[in-house]
Amino acid sequence: MKSTHPMTPEIVIADEMMQDWQSLVDLVVRLAGARVGLIMKVCDDDLKVLVASHTPSNPYEVGDREPLVGSGLYCERVVERQEMLLVPDARRSPEWSNNPDLRHNLVSYLGFPIRWPDGRVFGTLCVLDDKENAHQPATIELVARMRDLIEGHLKLEHALWLEQQLSKESIARRMLDKIPVAVGCALLGSGGTILHVNEQFVRQFGYALAEIPTFDAWVAATRPTPLKHAVPFVEWRMLMRRALQDQGRLAPAEFRFTCKDGGVLDVLVHAALEGDMLVASFIDVTAWNQVGESLRLSEQRHRLMAEHAVDTLWTYDFEKGLTYVSPSIENLTGYTPEECLRLPIEETLAPEAWDKVRKLLGRARAGFRQGRPFRLPPTEVLGRRKDGATVWTEVTASSVFSSDGQRLELVGVTRDISERKRNEEHKQRILAMVNGSQLGLMQEFNASVAHELSQPLGAILRNAEAAAALLERDQPDLAELRTVIADIRSDDRRAAAIIGRIRDLLARRGPRLRPLSLRGEVEDCVDMVRHELAARRIALAVDIPPELPMVAADRVQLQQVLLNLARNAMDALAGQPEETRRIVIAARRLEPAMVELSVRDSGEGIQPEDIDKLFEYYYTTRPEGLGMGLPLSRMIAETHGGRIDVSSTPRQGTEVRLTLQQARGPVTP
Amino acid sequence: MSLTEPVVHIVDDDESFRRALARQLRAAGHVVQAHASAEDFLCSPTLHGPGCVILDLSMPKMSGLECQGKLAALDDPLPVVFLTGRGDIPTTVRAMRAGAEDFLGKTAAGPELLAAVDRALARDAAERRQRQEVRARRARLGGLSRRERQVLALVVKGRLNKEIAAALGIAERTAKFHRAAITAKLGLASVAELATLVHEAGGADALRED
């Protein structure tokens, strides 16, 4: 006989009420003229003394227990039969001979059962005496009324408790209904009756309880499929059941549900089992997943870009070092990305760059501490390859803050600029060479010019002064004076010749334009290289119409340009088979006022991208003059108001075109 | 001392300039000898002076500086005036450091040129005179007696008369006497001048000769 209903917990009797009961029991005992008064309570399988009268020689104390069944107690009979018991003298009947109360010489007993409002046994109210006592009817009545009073108190307690429960229950119910998470509970078992679903559940899945009375019905309607598992739901359901039964709860899992309106939801399910009852919550994570998916896509896109970029992209964390480096790092340094991430950053930098990089990182960190963003404009940094060689790079970077604002990362791009550097250095070297040699040349030139000129000029001065001195004599030697004058003249001519030669040599001075016949000039030039043409077995054709207008040009400079073009054409044929070596020099009028001379060779030709290079660098290796090359020829052409163009067809040949202005004014042969 | 007329030598490979310069110098009253090369000049009978030389710096084969170097090795080197067509500073500095009297451009004005020649000739005369005097003094050293030379050797070491007397085992008065004789014969009194003379004459060894 279980005395506790599984659903209702023990009600605790209030202290005040206990005090009342104490006074009640004391009163009853006195009025009954008895020795002991008790209120006994049924606790599990025992009878417990709840109240004991404060009478002398009361052997019982609050808390004393005796087993309920089989103890032989008077109260046992009362509880069992649920009716009053009066035993005037237990000594007289053998059935009470085992009663433990007899130990205490309590031979008479009067007791009533106390019941809960719902009829359950609470305990007993009893009076015991150590002498025979049949009690007056009034006493019996009194005790009965006392028992009623106690039961009244119990009723009150119970009512209060119930009210509390109901109110707690209603709070719980309100909470469950209003919570914005879908929650439901069902009984496990065949079909699985759904006991309750909250408002969010109905909103989320679109089904009211009436439409989905059982777990099976709900599953059939919403067709959940587990995400991230390839297992079908039926099988999953079995696993789920087993897990629930083993552990009482289920690890959160994601499912995809179909709602009543056809929409699809991703839901994170938590579940717990309590006895037969399954309670589960369903959190809508559709939005989360979408965000996650788009983040994943975005990341993938960025990764693809990073992987395929030629420049190396990287991220650097101040605590951890390099956290990402794109695959092109291998081209740049010979290290794979994995190797790079393991290496300290110094390994990929040349020692000369350490200081610089350290300072930059320091600035970035300082900026972070002050909350300032850090931007590194394109900066040249000397890197180091795996094989130890150095490589020039250009680094750009920006600081980014981690999402919690606590960590600083640097995001950057490193570009290989070795090509650019090489070109720069090459240019510098060429320029230095040119300037140096030119400077040296000029210095030499100036010195030798000064020296050469000073001879005749000095002689002229000396002669003039000598003549002046001679004239001071009384009898000037006229013959001598005539010689002096003659000498002076001769030296003057000498000086003039020297100056003329110097002018010729210095092609950079402004041209002295004369009307010239291109035909004649080309002939002169060809004369100079005739023997070389023959030696190299080059066939030359000249096609210049005699009626071609004259050009305005400086003869010396024009000759130098023609010679340059001719020599270039000859050089272009160097590797060609003999029978194909041809140079054609042609000229034509170019309206309205120009003349175009073209020098064509049947050489290998030049790639289009290389044509600019011809004019870019001082490629000449010949020491003639001051180093005439195509750049200088072009400059001469331009100071003449003309131009030089180059066009080329690979494997067919190259054509260089010199354009000059037609001579204006009277023509002098 | 010879009374030879000082000769102005011209060394220049440019014929026209050489002729003109010679003309100008002769017109100014100098005795001139012109040479087309440094080698020719160094074979000249009047190489040892008196006179001076106007040297062109840049000549084929032996250059002006080289020539001056050779001149400086002679007993009576002629003073040098450099003429040049070049104007660069390093050459100037080298030439002046080598002891040139002057350094002019070929187109220098007449008065400047003639002044330089005059200075060179004056320097030559002065140096010649001085060298002559030194030679004379050296000869006079030879006129000292053995004892006088001994005394002189110690004098130039800075010894006092007393010390000299003790070293040579003579009386101090005798030492003083010898010293006076030395002064009279050499015409020099101070220890420094005596020491220089002795040194120029070849040092202490010269005094030990008998």
HADDOCK unambig.tbl for C-alpha pairs under 7 A between the chains (distance, minus, plus):
assign (segid A and resid 447 and name CA) (segid B and resid 86 and name CA) 5.62 0.50 0.50
assign (segid A and resid 450 and name CA) (segid B and resid 85 and name CA) 5.97 0.50 0.50
assign (segid A and resid 450 and name CA) (segid B and resid 86 and name CA) 5.78 0.50 0.50
assign (segid A and resid 451 and name CA) (segid B and resid 85 and name CA) 3.96 0.50 0.50
assign (segid A and resid 451 and name CA) (segid B and resid 86 and name CA) 4.93 0.50 0.50
assign (segid A and resid 454 and name CA) (segid B and resid 85 and name CA) 5.04 0.50 0.50
assign (segid A and resid 454 and name CA) (segid B and resid 106 and name CA) 6.09 0.50 0.50
assign (segid A and resid 454 and name CA) (segid B and resid 107 and name CA) 6.42 0.50 0.50
assign (segid A and resid 455 and name CA) (segid B and resid 17 and name CA) 6.03 0.50 0.50
assign (segid A and resid 455 and name CA) (segid B and resid 85 and name CA) 6.85 0.50 0.50
assign (segid A and resid 456 and name CA) (segid B and resid 17 and name CA) 6.74 0.50 0.50
assign (segid A and resid 457 and name CA) (segid B and resid 107 and name CA) 6.47 0.50 0.50
assign (segid A and resid 458 and name CA) (segid B and resid 17 and name CA) 6.63 0.50 0.50
assign (segid A and resid 458 and name CA) (segid B and resid 106 and name CA) 4.93 0.50 0.50
assign (segid A and resid 458 and name CA) (segid B and resid 107 and name CA) 4.27 0.50 0.50
assign (segid A and resid 459 and name CA) (segid B and resid 16 and name CA) 6.26 0.50 0.50
assign (segid A and resid 459 and name CA) (segid B and resid 17 and name CA) 4.33 0.50 0.50
assign (segid A and resid 459 and name CA) (segid B and resid 20 and name CA) 5.47 0.50 0.50
assign (segid A and resid 459 and name CA) (segid B and resid 21 and name CA) 6.94 0.50 0.50
assign (segid A and resid 461 and name CA) (segid B and resid 107 and name CA) 6.55 0.50 0.50
assign (segid A and resid 462 and name CA) (segid B and resid 20 and name CA) 5.49 0.50 0.50
assign (segid A and resid 462 and name CA) (segid B and resid 21 and name CA) 5.55 0.50 0.50
assign (segid A and resid 462 and name CA) (segid B and resid 24 and name CA) 6.06 0.50 0.50
assign (segid A and resid 462 and name CA) (segid B and resid 110 and name CA) 6.98 0.50 0.50
assign (segid A and resid 463 and name CA) (segid B and resid 20 and name CA) 5.03 0.50 0.50
assign (segid A and resid 463 and name CA) (segid B and resid 24 and name CA) 6.59 0.50 0.50
assign (segid A and resid 465 and name CA) (segid B and resid 24 and name CA) 6.56 0.50 0.50
assign (segid A and resid 465 and name CA) (segid B and resid 110 and name CA) 6.41 0.50 0.50
assign (segid A and resid 466 and name CA) (segid B and resid 23 and name CA) 6.07 0.50 0.50
assign (segid A and resid 466 and name CA) (segid B and resid 24 and name CA) 4.08 0.50 0.50
assign (segid A and resid 466 and name CA) (segid B and resid 27 and name CA) 6.03 0.50 0.50
assign (segid A and resid 469 and name CA) (segid B and resid 27 and name CA) 5.95 0.50 0.50
assign (segid A and resid 470 and name CA) (segid B and resid 27 and name CA) 5.99 0.50 0.50
